[in-house]
Amino acid sequence: MKEPDGSRLFDHTALAYGSNIRTSHYLDNCPTILAGGGAALKLGQHLVLPPNTPLCNAWLTMLHGLGIQAERHGDSSGVVKALQA
């Protein structure tokens, strides 16, 4: 859908989809999809983050991309620089 300024609605959307449950109830190796241009993310890539990287780092990165300069989110240890556009 086009916006009045000629951009598309998806350019202004931040979408996250995933689950913290895979084959067992552990909070590691969680598949997550981040999409949309609204959170200033670098899209079109597949990342495998280092072991023990908190998933909350992705959420903190999205918050920063939305202009919310939170110091941390949950158990985050910093932003995921590879996600920042």
N, CA, C and O of each residue as an XYZ file, in Angstrom:
340
protein
N       0.845     -1.172      0.000
C       0.000      0.000      0.000
C       0.893      1.239      0.000
O       1.842      1.325      0.779
N       0.594      2.178     -0.858
C       1.385      3.400     -0.936
C       0.874      4.450      0.042
O      -0.327      4.600      0.267
N       1.834      5.168      0.614
C       1.544      6.290      1.506
C       1.412      7.556      0.653
O       1.833      7.561     -0.503
N       0.832      8.631      1.206
C       0.703      9.882      0.443
C       2.040     10.443     -0.054
O       2.081     11.117     -1.083
N       3.136     10.169      0.669
C       4.445     10.695      0.254
C       5.134      9.815     -0.785
O       6.262     10.103     -1.183
N       4.465      8.736     -1.232
C       5.027      7.856     -2.241
C       5.738      6.640     -1.684
O       6.031      5.699     -2.421
N       6.020      6.651     -0.383
C       6.653      5.483      0.242
C       5.596      4.395      0.423
O       4.417      4.602      0.135
N       6.023      3.275      0.889
C       5.096      2.163      1.121
C       4.887      1.965      2.622
O       5.763      2.280      3.427
N       3.747      1.453      2.978
C       3.416      1.208      4.382
C       4.486      0.354      5.054
O       4.830      0.593      6.212
N       5.014     -0.640      4.341
C       6.021     -1.534      4.906
C       7.307     -0.785      5.271
O       8.061     -1.231      6.136
N       7.560      0.369      4.605
C       8.736      1.185      4.921
C       8.630      1.814      6.305
O       9.637      2.247      6.866
N       7.440      1.868      6.852
C       7.195      2.503      8.145
C       6.774      1.483      9.208
O       6.264      1.852     10.265
N       6.990      0.223      8.919
C       6.561     -0.861      9.801
C       7.767     -1.565     10.395
O       8.762     -1.784      9.704
N       7.689     -1.922     11.669
C       8.703     -2.765     12.314
C       7.992     -4.027     12.780
O       7.070     -3.971     13.594
N       8.431     -5.162     12.256
C       7.761     -6.417     12.530
C       8.768     -7.435     13.043
O       9.844     -7.601     12.469
N       8.417     -8.103     14.109
C       9.247     -9.185     14.647
C       8.378    -10.422     14.783
O       7.240    -10.350     15.247
N       8.928    -11.561     14.373
C       8.204    -12.812     14.461
C       9.182    -13.882     14.912
O      10.275    -14.011     14.362
N       8.787    -14.636     15.899
C       9.662    -15.703     16.363
C       9.052    -16.427     17.536
O       7.911    -16.182     17.927
N       9.829    -17.310     18.077
C       9.384    -18.091     19.215
C      10.590    -18.392     20.086
O      11.697    -18.590     19.585
N      10.371    -18.426     21.373
C      11.469    -18.793     22.266
C      11.451    -20.292     22.542
O      12.188    -20.783     23.396
N      10.614    -21.007     21.821
C      10.547    -22.454     22.015
C      10.872    -23.130     20.684
O      10.249    -22.838     19.662
N      11.828    -24.014     20.704
C      12.136    -24.786     19.502
C      11.844    -26.237     19.822
O      10.669    -26.582     19.947
N      12.831    -27.117     19.964
C      12.542    -28.513     20.286
C      12.465    -28.741     21.785
O      12.020    -29.795     22.238
N      12.893    -27.762     22.543
C      12.818    -27.843     24.002
C      12.602    -26.434     24.544
O      12.568    -25.476     23.772
N      12.459    -26.300     25.824
C      12.129    -25.010     26.425
C      13.364    -24.227     26.835
O      13.421    -23.714     27.953
N      14.342    -24.125     25.969
C      15.540    -23.337     26.259
C      15.478    -22.020     25.504
O      14.952    -21.960     24.392
N      16.006    -20.980     26.097
C      15.990    -19.660     25.462
C      17.298    -19.399     24.718
O      17.895    -18.333     24.867
N      17.738    -20.356     23.929
C      18.912    -20.148     23.092
C      18.602    -20.670     21.691
O      17.724    -21.512     21.503
N      19.330    -20.160     20.733
C      19.159    -20.572     19.342
C      17.707    -20.399     18.877
O      17.135    -21.293     18.252
N      17.124    -19.243     19.189
C      15.732    -18.968     18.844
C      15.633    -18.372     17.445
O      16.194    -17.304     17.199
N      14.940    -19.028     16.528
C      14.761    -18.449     15.201
C      13.861    -17.220     15.286
O      12.795    -17.269     15.900
N      14.285    -16.127     14.675
C      13.546    -14.870     14.748
C      13.627    -14.165     13.404
O      14.688    -14.135     12.781
N      12.519    -13.600     12.957
C      12.482    -12.825     11.719
C      12.185    -11.376     12.072
O      11.224    -11.089     12.785
N      13.012    -10.465     11.571
C      12.793     -9.029     11.723
C      12.570     -8.463     10.328
O      13.349     -8.738      9.416
N      11.522     -7.682     10.156
C      11.183     -7.178      8.831
C      10.637     -5.764      8.918
O      10.277     -5.290      9.995
N      10.579     -5.097      7.780
C      10.036     -3.749      7.690
C      11.121     -2.703      7.822
O      12.170     -2.949      8.417
N      10.865     -1.550      7.270
C      11.846     -0.473      7.287
C      11.690      0.499      8.432
O      12.450      1.464      8.514
N      10.736      0.285      9.322
C      10.432      1.254     10.364
C      11.408      1.331     11.510
O      11.378      2.305     12.262
N      12.273      0.350     11.679
C      13.196      0.360     12.824
C      14.643      0.576     12.395
O      15.567      0.276     13.151
N      14.842      1.091     11.199
C      16.189      1.387     10.686
C      17.112      0.169     10.780
O      18.259      0.278     11.215
N      16.596     -0.985     10.369
C      17.389     -2.203     10.388
C      17.979     -2.480      9.012
O      17.398     -2.105      7.993
N      19.128     -3.133      8.987
C      19.709     -3.614      7.737
C      19.007     -4.931      7.430
O      19.171     -5.913      8.153
N      18.236     -4.945      6.368
C      17.415     -6.106      6.036
C      18.075     -6.944      4.948
O      19.100     -6.552      4.389
N      17.490     -8.092      4.651
C      17.957     -8.937      3.572
C      19.196     -9.735      3.914
O      20.022    -10.003      3.042
N      19.335    -10.113      5.157
C      20.499    -10.887      5.571
C      20.086    -11.988      6.533
O      19.019    -11.924      7.143
N      20.922    -12.977      6.661
C      20.732    -14.065      7.620
C      21.889    -13.983      8.593
O      23.050    -14.084      8.196
N      21.579    -13.802      9.861
C      22.619    -13.692     10.883
C      22.554    -14.862     11.840
O      21.470    -15.303     12.224
N      23.687    -15.352     12.215
C      23.805    -16.304     13.313
C      24.685    -15.603     14.325
O      25.883    -15.427     14.104
N      24.093    -15.208     15.427
C      24.834    -14.459     16.436
C      25.674    -15.398     17.295
O      25.385    -16.592     17.372
N      26.705    -14.870     17.936
C      27.557    -15.714     18.773
C      26.750    -16.415     19.877
O      25.717    -15.907     20.313
N      27.224    -17.575     20.322
C      26.534    -18.273     21.413
C      26.363    -17.361     22.633
O      27.206    -16.513     22.922
N      25.266    -17.561     23.324
C      24.932    -16.819     24.551
C      24.608    -15.346     24.313
O      24.603    -14.563     25.263
N      24.337    -14.948     23.062
C      23.877    -13.584     22.806
C      22.413    -13.504     23.213
O      21.593    -14.264     22.695
N      22.061    -12.598     24.131
C      20.659    -12.499     24.554
C      19.753    -12.059     23.401
O      20.108    -11.156     22.643
N      18.597    -12.686     23.268
C      17.619    -12.283     22.269
C      17.187    -10.834     22.494
O      16.828    -10.128     21.552
N      17.226    -10.408     23.738
C      16.845     -9.027     24.056
C      17.765     -8.008     23.384
O      17.402     -6.836     23.283
N      18.948     -8.424     22.922
C      19.809     -7.512     22.163
C      19.125     -7.099     20.859
O      19.243     -5.951     20.431
N      18.411     -8.036     20.230
C      17.666     -7.704     19.006
C      16.547     -6.723     19.318
O      16.311     -5.787     18.555
N      15.859     -6.928     20.428
C      14.768     -6.014     20.797
C      15.327     -4.636     21.128
O      14.719     -3.626     20.770
N      16.461     -4.575     21.796
C      17.080     -3.281     22.110
C      17.494     -2.569     20.817
O      17.347     -1.352     20.706
N      18.005     -3.317     19.851
C      18.387     -2.745     18.559
C      17.174     -2.171     17.849
O      17.251     -1.087     17.271
N      16.052     -2.884     17.884
C      14.821     -2.374     17.276
C      14.352     -1.102     17.991
O      13.947     -0.141     17.337
N      14.404     -1.089     19.317
C      14.004      0.109     20.062
C      14.840      1.308     19.640
O      14.302      2.389     19.401
N      16.157      1.120     19.547
C      17.030      2.220     19.128
C      16.676      2.678     17.717
O      16.674      3.877     17.437
N      16.376      1.732     16.825
C      15.994      2.075     15.459
C      14.689      2.852     15.388
O      14.454      3.599     14.438
N      13.846      2.677     16.387
C      12.581      3.408     16.470
C      12.730      4.748     17.182
O      11.757      5.482     17.351
N      13.961      5.061     17.599
C      14.216      6.332     18.272
C      14.059      6.283     19.779
O      14.089      7.326     20.432
N      13.895      5.108     20.343
C      13.764      4.958     21.797
C      15.132      4.571     22.339
O      15.559      3.428     22.178
N      15.817      5.499     22.972
C      17.188      5.276     23.422
C      17.224      4.647     24.819
O      17.758      5.227     25.765
N      16.650      3.461     24.923
C      16.680      2.720     26.189
C      18.095      2.223     26.444
O      18.806      1.865     25.505
N      18.503      2.198     27.688
C      19.830      1.690     28.040
C      19.894      0.184     27.891
O      20.913     -0.364     27.471
N      18.799     -0.488     28.237
C      18.757     -1.939     28.127
C      17.308     -2.394     28.004
O      16.371     -1.635     28.250
N      17.159     -3.628     27.624
C      15.832     -4.248     27.542
C      15.994     -5.678     28.045
O      16.738     -6.467     27.463
N      15.301     -6.004     29.116
C      15.426     -7.348     29.690
C      16.863     -7.654     30.062
O      17.500     -6.898     30.796
N      17.373     -8.772     29.551
C      18.749     -9.165     29.878
C      19.743     -8.775     28.780
O      20.781     -9.418     28.627
N      19.424     -7.717     28.010
C      20.299     -7.307     26.907
C      21.681     -6.910     27.419
O      21.848     -6.460     28.552
N      22.664     -7.096     26.537
C      24.030     -6.698     26.857
C      24.538     -5.662     25.866
O      25.701     -5.264     25.930
N      23.682     -5.219     24.949
C      24.043     -4.218     23.953
C      23.244     -4.436     22.686
O      22.439     -5.364     22.600
N      23.468     -3.581     21.705
C      22.754     -3.694     20.438
C      23.500     -4.667     19.514
O      24.671     -4.977     19.733
N      22.801     -5.135     18.489
C      23.399     -5.997     17.475
C      23.817     -5.073     16.329
O      22.987     -4.698     15.500
N      25.077     -4.712     16.283
C      25.565     -3.746     15.295
C      25.326     -4.216     13.863
O      25.107     -3.386     12.981
N      25.361     -5.519     13.608
C      25.136     -6.060     12.266
C      23.713     -5.826     11.781
O      23.450     -5.932     10.583
N      22.783     -5.508     12.690
C      21.397     -5.235     12.314
C      21.149     -3.757     12.020
O      20.151     -3.416     11.385
N      22.024     -2.894     12.465
C      21.801     -1.464     12.321
C      22.146     -0.996     10.916
O      23.228     -1.277     10.400
N      21.200     -0.272     10.299
C      21.422      0.250      8.939
C      22.314      1.470      8.995
O      22.622      2.058      7.958
